[in-house]
């Protein structure tokens, strides 16, 4: 059975000048809830109880990189909106030679200890990137924030998006609830697909290609 952490992949240290009090309120409410040192120790670092590993992430990045190479999509910049422990960074730099990786995270603990940039997928206004990663973030946002976050992903991704968010369908059929965080907002997969499909084509495996970059056969489309 596949299982997921439902990790808080959305926000992280240097506060951009455009941030408002509402931005900090959103971050504070998330970090006070669970995203402290104990949270990451429980779900990522404890070998007996963790729900994700560095090895799992490396395989995922290798898949994304290989698929993009197959499709002749060249990646020079990667923006990880909700980078967690930063497990995407090393395999990204290995699989995309010469590329840069930027990590953005909500956890004050991780930003203080690992030095990630602080910002939110909802209103991040950094530089765009060829590939934008948003893994396990959107289920921690309310409906209004999710709408803004999806629009922001589309603005920042010049070529591709990797999106993972546990849906209502996953919760009923796929995830191991004993290992997953229950304090999340579950939505139909159609909510995410409908929002991204205005500018992107779903290539399968969580990967979305900007329509100008997509040359896919019919059976390659998810």
C-alpha positions in Angstrom: 0.0 0.0 0.0 1.2 3.5 -0.8 1.1 5.9 2.0 1.8 9.6 2.4 2.9 12.0 5.0 0.8 15.0 4.0 3.7 17.2 4.9 3.5 21.0 5.3 5.2 21.9 2.0 4.4 25.6 1.6 6.3 28.2 3.4 9.8 29.2 4.9 13.3 32.3 6.7 13.7 35.6 4.9 10.4 37.4 4.9 9.7 39.1 1.5 9.0 42.8 1.7 5.5 42.3 0.2 4.3 40.2 3.2 1.4 41.5 5.2 0.2 40.7 8.7 -2.1 38.1 7.2 0.9 36.3 5.7 2.5 36.0 9.1 -0.8 35.0 10.7 -1.1 32.1 8.2 2.4 30.9 8.8 2.2 31.3 12.6 -1.1 29.2 12.7 0.6 26.4 10.8 3.9 26.3 12.7 2.3 26.5 16.1 0.2 23.4 15.2 2.7 20.7 14.3 5.6 21.7 12.2 8.3 21.8 14.9 11.3 19.6 15.5 9.1 16.8 16.9 7.0 16.7 13.7 9.9 16.1 11.4 11.5 13.6 13.8 8.2 11.6 13.9 7.3 11.6 10.2 10.7 11.8 8.5 13.6 10.7 10.7 12.2 7.9 12.9 12.9 4.8 10.9 10.1 2.8 12.7 7.3 5.4 12.2 8.3 7.6 9.3 6.2 7.8 6.2 8.8 9.1 3.8 12.5 8.7 3.3 15.3 10.4 1.5 15.6 7.3 -0.8 11.9 7.6 -1.8 12.5 11.3 -2.8 15.6 10.5 -4.8 13.6 7.9 -6.9 10.9 10.5 -7.4 13.3 13.2 -8.6 15.0 10.7 -10.9 11.6 9.9 -12.5 10.7 13.5 -12.9 14.1 14.3 -14.4 14.1 11.3 -16.8 10.6 12.1 -18.0 11.4 15.7 -18.7 14.6 14.7 -20.6 12.5 12.3 -22.6 10.1 15.1 -23.5 13.1 17.5 -24.4 12.2 19.9 -21.6 15.4 21.5 -20.4 15.5 22.5 -16.7 17.9 25.1 -15.4 16.0 26.4 -12.4 13.9 24.5 -9.8 11.7 26.2 -7.2 10.6 24.0 -4.3 7.6 25.6 -2.6 7.5 23.7 0.7 10.8 22.0 0.7 10.7 20.4 4.1 14.0 18.9 4.9 15.3 19.7 1.4 15.4 16.2 0.2 14.8 17.3 -3.4 17.9 19.5 -3.5 20.8 17.0 -3.9 19.0 14.7 -6.5 17.9 17.8 -8.4 21.5 19.1 -8.6 22.6 15.6 -9.7 19.9 14.9 -12.2 19.8 18.4 -13.7 23.5 19.2 -14.2 24.1 22.9 -13.9 20.6 23.7 -12.5 19.9 25.8 -9.4 17.5 24.8 -6.6 15.6 27.2 -4.4 13.9 25.9 -1.2 11.0 27.7 0.4 9.4 26.4 3.6 6.9 27.3 6.4 8.5 25.7 9.4 10.4 28.2 11.5 12.4 25.3 12.9 13.6 24.2 9.5 14.3 27.7 8.3 16.4 28.5 11.4 18.4 25.2 11.2 18.7 24.7 7.5 18.4 28.2 6.1 15.5 27.9 3.7 13.8 31.0 2.4 10.6 31.9 4.2 7.5 32.4 2.0 4.1 30.9 1.1 2.9 29.1 -2.0 -0.1 31.3 -1.7 1.7 34.6 -2.3 5.4 33.9 -3.0 6.8 36.5 -5.4 10.3 35.2 -6.1 11.8 34.6 -9.5 10.0 32.1 -11.8 11.6 28.7 -12.4 11.5 26.1 -15.2 10.2 23.5 -12.8 8.2 24.3 -9.7 7.7 21.6 -7.0 4.8 21.6 -4.6 4.7 18.3 -2.7 2.3 17.7 0.2 1.3 21.4 0.7 -2.1 22.2 -0.6 -4.1 20.0 1.8 -2.9 22.3 4.6 -4.6 25.4 3.1 -8.3 26.5 3.1 -10.2 26.7 -0.2 -9.5 30.4 -0.7 -5.8 29.9 -0.2 -5.7 26.9 -2.5 -7.2 28.9 -5.3 -4.5 31.6 -4.9 -1.8 28.9 -4.5 -2.7 27.2 -7.7 -2.7 30.5 -9.6 0.7 31.3 -8.1 2.1 27.9 -9.2 1.0 28.6 -12.7 2.6 32.1 -12.6 6.0 30.8 -11.4 6.4 27.7 -13.5 7.7 28.6 -16.9 7.8 24.9 -18.1 6.6 22.3 -15.7 5.0 21.7 -12.3 5.3 18.7 -10.1 2.3 18.6 -7.8 1.4 16.2 -5.0 -1.6 16.7 -2.8 -3.6 14.0 -1.1 -7.2 14.1 -2.3 -10.5 12.9 -1.0 -10.2 9.9 -3.3 -6.7 9.0 -2.0 -8.0 9.2 1.6 -10.8 6.8 1.0 -8.8 4.3 -1.2 -5.0 4.7 -1.0 -3.3 6.3 2.0 -2.4 4.5 5.2 -4.3 6.6 7.7 -2.4 5.3 10.6 0.7 7.0 9.3 -0.8 10.1 7.8 -1.6 13.5 9.3 -5.4 13.7 9.8 -5.6 17.5 10.3 -5.9 18.3 6.6 -8.5 19.6 4.1 -9.4 17.0 1.6 -10.7 17.9 -1.8 -11.5 16.1 -5.0 -8.6 15.6 -7.4 -10.8 17.4 -10.0 -10.3 20.7 -8.1 -6.6 20.6 -8.8 -6.8 19.3 -12.3 -9.4 21.9 -13.3 -7.3 24.8 -12.1 -4.0 23.6 -13.7 -5.5 22.5 -17.0 -6.2 26.1 -18.1 -2.4 26.5 -18.9 -0.9 23.1 -18.3 -1.3 19.6 -19.7 -1.2 16.6 -17.2 1.6 14.3 -18.4 1.0 11.7 -15.6 3.0 10.9 -12.5 2.1 14.3 -10.9 3.9 16.2 -13.7 2.2 19.0 -15.5 3.7 20.7 -18.6 2.9 24.2 -19.8 1.0 23.9 -23.0 3.7 25.6 -25.0 6.2 23.0 -23.8 3.9 19.9 -24.2 4.3 17.6 -27.2 2.5 14.5 -25.9 0.7 11.6 -27.7 -2.8 11.0 -26.6 -2.0 8.0 -24.4 0.8 9.9 -22.6 -1.7 12.4 -21.2 -3.2 11.5 -17.8 
